[in-house]
Amino acid sequence: MTHPTPRYLNTYQAADFLTVSPSYLNKLRLTGDGPTYVKIGARCAYDVADLQSWAESRKRTSTSATA
């Protein structure tokens, strides 16, 4: 039996989902360049749909492509 992916992920789960380090995700959050998130109490949570959308927006066709 497989478990469905939860709608909201903590920083560690979101980093694993995106295959990046949690510190990289923290840095993106600090600079405002990362995926959107919600604050729930003292923690940050990421909506899976927002992570997917952010990752899609980062697609490039060459290494010289800019945002």
ZIQUISUL-V100134 format. One record per residue. N is the residue number from 1. RES is the residue in one small letter. SS is DSSP state (alpha for helix, beta for strand, coil for the rest). PSI is psi in whole degrees, 0 to 359 (none if undefined). D_CENTER is the distance of its C-alpha to the mean C-alpha in Angstrom with 1 decimal. Layout:
BEGIN
[[N;RES;SS;PSI;D_CENTER] [N;RES;SS;PSI;D_CENTER]]
END
This chain:
BEGIN
[[1;m;coil;126;26.3] [2;t;coil;148;22.5] [3;h;coil;137;20.3] [4;p;coil;151;18.0] [5;t;coil;129;14.3] [6;p;coil;156;13.9] [7;r;coil;320;12.5] [8;y;beta;137;10.6] [9;l;beta;145;8.9] [10;n;coil;178;9.6] [11;t;alpha;317;7.9] [12;y;alpha;318;9.8] [13;q;alpha;319;9.0] [14;a;alpha;319;5.2] [15;a;alpha;318;6.3] [16;d;alpha;319;9.0] [17;f;alpha;320;7.5] [18;l;alpha;356;6.1] [19;t;coil;47;9.3] [20;v;coil;172;8.8] [21;s;coil;153;10.4] [22;p;alpha;325;9.6] [23;s;alpha;325;11.7] [24;y;alpha;317;10.0] [25;l;alpha;320;6.8] [26;n;alpha;318;9.7] [27;k;alpha;317;11.5] [28;l;alpha;321;9.1] [29;r;alpha;320;9.2] [30;l;alpha;319;12.9] [31;t;alpha;348;13.6] [32;g;coil;12;11.8] [33;d;coil;357;10.3] [34;g;coil;188;6.5] [35;p;coil;154;4.9] [36;t;coil;155;7.5] [37;y;coil;168;8.1] [38;v;beta;147;11.5] [39;k;beta;125;13.9] [40;i;beta;101;16.0] [41;g;coil;235;18.8] [42;a;coil;357;17.8] [43;r;beta;158;14.3] [44;c;beta;139;10.9] [45;a;beta;143;9.4] [46;y;beta;129;6.5] [47;d;beta;131;8.2] [48;v;alpha;320;7.8] [49;a;alpha;322;9.4] [50;d;alpha;322;7.2] [51;l;alpha;316;4.3] [52;q;alpha;317;7.6] [53;s;alpha;316;9.1] [54;w;alpha;316;7.0] [55;a;alpha;318;7.5] [56;e;alpha;322;11.0] [57;s;alpha;346;11.7] [58;r;coil;359;11.4] [59;k;coil;140;14.2] [60;r;coil;159;17.4] [61;t;coil;346;21.0] [62;s;coil;164;22.2] [63;t;coil;344;21.4] [64;s;coil;356;23.2] [65;a;coil;140;21.2] [66;t;coil;164;19.7] [67;a;coil;none;17.4]]
END
